[in-house]
Amino acid sequence: MPRTLILYATTEGHTARIAERIAQVLRERGHAVEAHPADATPVGLNPAAYDGVIVGASIHYGRHPGYLRALVRGHRTALAKQPGAFFSVSLSAGGPGAKPEAARRYLETFLRQVGWRPQQTATVAGALQYSKYGVFKRLLMRMFVGVTGGDTDTSRDYEYTDWDAVERFADAFARRMKQA
Ligand SMILES: Cc1cc2nc3c(=O)[nH]c(=O)nc-3n(C[C@H](O)[C@H](O)[C@H](O)COP(=O)(O)O)c2cc1C
């Protein structure tokens, strides 16, 4: 049974949901999957002990979190030897006012900074979760998405994720690991 590690970095919880969907698909394909938030990994976590690793993170203020950069960078030698995948979650990746080239830039910048070249990458459209933001963040996000033609009704949340694409991403990773 292939052992797969999923590390994710989330602020409002949406990337955790995407990681969980990927884990579910991999379990259906017979993988033993461990999914951990990257800011609370178990002591002594060793990516080299797994057969494959998937990392996912959301974008806030134009970047992926520094703690994830440090974690991935610290394990880059082990990661280079395994099947690996990275997905980057943002509003630039999909939804109204999306800027796919910006989403791709976020992803490429992160991988360049950490020195990791996973075989599989994806930008994934995230969510606008006004109900989870405090007053300041809600106002800021409303202004931010308003400028780009996004959804500004703060009385509700919006989800732009293409779940079928997420499942295809997981499925492709399962096939890659089978070949490895
Ligand atoms: C304060 C804040 C800043 C954000 N900055 C960006 C950004 O610079 N570019 C972008 O494409 N998306 C941005 N987003 C959108 C998030 O990437 C999106 O909401 C994502 O679903 C968050 O995932 P999470 O819940 O896992 O943290 C921002 C969201 C928030 C709340």
The ligand as an ORCA input file, in Angstrom:
! r2SCAN-3c Opt
* xyz 0 1
  C      -6.604     38.672      3.541
  C      -6.605     37.883      2.257
  C      -5.664     38.165      1.281
  C      -5.677     37.449      0.069
  N      -4.751     37.770     -0.877
  C      -4.833     37.159     -2.091
  C      -3.930     37.532     -3.130
  O      -3.030     38.362     -2.956
  N      -4.075     36.921     -4.348
  C      -5.061     35.982     -4.576
  O      -5.165     35.485     -5.695
  N      -5.896     35.575     -3.588
  C      -5.807     36.148     -2.355
  N      -6.653     35.771     -1.363
  C      -7.628     34.701     -1.599
  C      -7.275     33.388     -0.900
  O      -6.159     32.769     -1.513
  C      -8.504     32.470     -0.938
  O      -9.507     33.071     -0.166
  C      -8.240     31.072     -0.468
  O      -9.392     30.295     -0.681
  C      -7.853     31.023      1.004
  O      -7.637     29.681      1.358
  P      -7.486     29.219      2.884
  O      -8.864     29.281      3.499
  O      -7.003     27.818      2.805
  O      -6.502     30.120      3.530
  C      -6.647     36.435     -0.145
  C      -7.577     36.146      0.860
  C      -7.567     36.848      2.041
  C      -8.595     36.536      3.091
*
